[in-house]
Amino acid sequence: MFEGIEFSDTNPCFFSKTLRTFLPTMAQTISKPTSTLLISFAIFFFSTYVTAETPVFSRNLSPSSLGLKQEKLSHFHFYFHDIITGTKPTAVRVAQAATTDASSTSFGAVYVIDDPLTILPDNTSKVVGRAQGIYALAAQSEAALLMLLNLAFTEGKYNGSTLSVLGRDAVLSTVREMPIIGGSGVFRFARGYAQARTNVFDAKTKYAILEFDVYVLHY
């Protein structure tokens, strides 16, 4: 019955030592049908024991095991509407420093945003998503923002998927570049960058429209 069964002496463990001692003794003392049944039970019991004793913390996977195929580069173009004043602002100041009001750059002010993303500069054009997150005035000598936000798309196959942006927006620069640090949904494992340009800025109302070009690698 035990022909072909080998017990390795390399890296001995509780499981292999126990089986090496237990199985031959069992075979000699009980009948063949009963022995076969008990041996199967013993293998199941001890394999379960060893698995419980040594859980796997990490392992290498093939991308295909998660359904990931060839990586592709996508380009998205839209307009970002940041509305601070009016009856329905999309950017709300939630915190500031004691010195913020005296700062020429509003250093220390923090805003939470839920800005619409549209296909055209006109705010009545089709909405393709929302920019949701936080920006903070993070420079004392120039107008520059720390941007931490999710681009949450609602259009077509991208509906429900997001891209995460974390970067610096020097608002007086012609083009500002910010990294895409990840995503969800169809943008899992995403990486890339976003370029922002000021399309419109009303100094009185602080209403700003930014033109965004986003380049992202994803599966």
C-alpha positions in Angstrom: 0.0 0.0 0.0 2.8 2.4 0.8 4.9 1.8 -2.2 5.8 5.1 -3.9 5.1 7.2 -0.8 8.2 9.1 0.1 8.9 11.3 3.1 11.5 14.0 2.5 14.1 14.7 5.2 14.6 18.2 3.7 13.0 20.8 5.8 11.1 18.4 8.1 7.9 19.7 9.6 5.4 18.4 12.1 3.2 17.1 9.2 5.9 15.0 7.6 7.4 13.6 10.8 3.9 12.6 12.1 3.0 10.9 8.9 6.3 9.1 8.7 5.7 7.6 12.2 1.9 7.2 12.1 1.1 5.7 8.7 3.3 2.5 8.7 2.1 1.7 12.2 -1.5 2.1 11.2 -1.0 -0.1 8.2 0.3 -3.0 10.3 -2.4 -2.9 13.0 -5.7 -2.4 11.1 -7.5 -3.8 8.1 -6.8 -2.5 4.6 -10.3 -0.7 4.0 -10.2 0.8 7.5 -6.5 1.8 7.0 -7.2 3.5 3.7 -10.1 5.5 5.2 -8.1 6.6 8.3 -5.0 7.5 6.2 -7.1 9.7 4.0 -8.6 11.4 7.1 -5.1 11.8 8.6 -3.7 13.5 5.5 -6.7 15.8 5.3 -6.4 16.7 9.1 -2.7 17.3 9.1 -2.7 19.3 5.8 -5.4 21.5 7.3 -3.4 21.9 10.5 -0.2 22.9 8.6 -2.1 25.4 6.4 -3.6 27.0 9.5 -0.2 27.1 11.1 1.5 28.8 8.1 -0.9 31.4 6.5 0.5 33.0 3.3 1.2 36.7 3.7 2.3 37.4 0.1 2.7 35.6 -3.3 3.5 36.4 -6.9 0.7 36.5 -9.4 0.5 36.7 -13.1 -1.4 39.8 -14.3 -3.6 37.5 -16.3 -4.9 35.9 -13.1 -6.7 39.2 -12.4 -8.0 39.5 -16.0 -5.4 42.1 -16.9 -4.4 42.1 -20.6 -2.3 44.5 -22.6 -1.7 47.9 -21.1 -2.9 50.9 -23.2 -2.6 54.6 -23.2 -5.8 56.8 -23.1 -6.2 60.5 -23.4 -9.1 62.4 -21.8 -10.0 66.0 -22.5 -12.6 68.0 -20.4 -13.2 71.2 -18.5 -13.1 71.6 -14.7 -15.5 74.2 -13.2 -14.5 75.6 -9.8 -17.3 77.7 -8.3 -16.6 79.4 -5.0 -19.4 82.0 -4.7 -23.1 82.0 -5.5 -26.0 80.0 -4.2 -24.5 76.6 -5.3 -20.7 76.7 -4.8 -18.8 73.6 -5.7 -15.8 74.6 -3.7 -16.2 75.4 0.0 -13.5 76.7 2.4 -13.5 74.4 5.4 -10.3 75.5 7.3 -7.7 78.3 7.4 -4.8 79.4 9.5 -5.0 82.4 11.9 -2.8 84.3 9.4 -4.6 83.3 6.2 -6.7 86.5 5.8 -3.5 88.6 6.1 -1.6 86.5 3.5 -1.3 87.7 -0.1 -1.6 84.1 -1.3 -4.3 83.0 1.2 -1.7 80.6 2.6 -3.3 78.0 4.8 -6.8 78.0 3.3 -8.3 74.5 2.7 -11.2 73.8 0.3 -13.4 70.7 -0.2 -14.6 70.4 -3.8 -17.2 68.6 -5.9 -16.5 70.3 -9.3 -18.3 69.3 -12.4 -16.3 68.1 -15.4 -17.8 69.0 -18.8 -17.1 68.2 -22.4 -17.0 71.9 -23.4 -16.1 75.1 -21.5 -19.8 76.0 -21.2 -21.1 74.9 -17.8 -24.4 73.8 -19.4 -22.6 71.3 -21.7 -22.6 67.6 -21.0 -21.2 66.5 -17.6 -18.8 63.6 -17.9 -17.7 63.4 -14.3 -16.9 65.2 -11.0 -13.6 66.3 -9.4 -14.0 65.5 -5.8 -11.4 66.1 -3.1 -9.4 68.8 -1.4 -7.1 71.6 -2.4 -5.1 73.8 -0.1 -3.2 77.1 -0.7 0.2 75.7 0.1 2.7 78.5 -0.9 3.5 81.8 0.9 5.3 83.6 -2.0 3.1 82.6 -5.0 -0.4 81.3 -5.8 0.1 77.5 -5.7 -2.3 74.7 -4.6 -1.8 71.3 -3.2 -4.3 69.2 -5.2 -5.6 66.0 -3.8 -8.7 64.8 -5.7 -10.4 62.0 -7.5 -11.7 62.4 -11.1 -14.9 60.4 -10.8 -16.2 59.7 -14.3 -19.9 59.1 -15.3 -19.6 58.8 -19.0 -19.9 55.5 -21.0 -17.7 52.6 -20.0 -15.8 54.8 -17.6 -18.9 55.4 -15.4 -18.1 54.5 -11.8 -14.3 54.5 -12.4 -11.9 57.0 -10.9 -8.4 58.5 -11.4 -6.5 59.9 -8.4 -4.5 63.1 -8.7 -1.9 64.3 -6.2 0.2 67.3 -7.2 1.1 70.9 -7.3 -1.0 73.5 -9.2 0.9 76.8 -9.7 -2.2 78.6 -10.9 -0.4 81.5 -12.7 1.7 79.1 -14.9 0.4 78.5 -18.4 0.5 74.8 -18.1 0.5 72.9 -14.8 1.3 69.2 -14.7 0.2 66.8 -11.9 0.7 63.1 -11.5 -2.0 60.5 -11.8 -1.1 58.2 -8.9 -3.7 55.4 -9.3 -7.3 54.6 -10.1 -10.2 52.3 -9.6 -12.6 50.3 -11.9 -11.2 50.2 -15.4 -8.3 52.3 -14.1 -6.8 49.8 -11.7 -3.0 50.0 -11.7 -3.3 53.4 -13.6 -0.4 55.8 -13.8 0.1 59.0 -15.9 -0.2 62.7 -15.7 -2.7 65.6 -16.0 -2.1 69.0 -17.6 -4.2 71.9 -16.6 -4.6 75.2 -18.3 -6.7 78.2 -17.2 -9.5 78.7 -19.7 -11.5 81.4 -17.7 -10.9 83.1 -14.4 -13.2 85.8 -12.9 -11.2 87.7 -10.4 -14.4 89.1 -8.7 -16.3 85.9 -8.2 -13.2 83.6 -8.2 -15.0 81.4 -10.8 -12.4 79.4 -12.7 -12.7 77.0 -15.6 -9.7 74.8 -16.2 -9.0 72.8 -19.4 -7.7 69.4 -18.6 -5.7 66.9 -20.7 -5.2 63.6 -18.9 -2.8 60.9 -20.3 -3.1 57.6 -18.4 -1.7 54.1 -18.9 -4.1 51.4 -17.7 -5.3 47.9 -18.6 
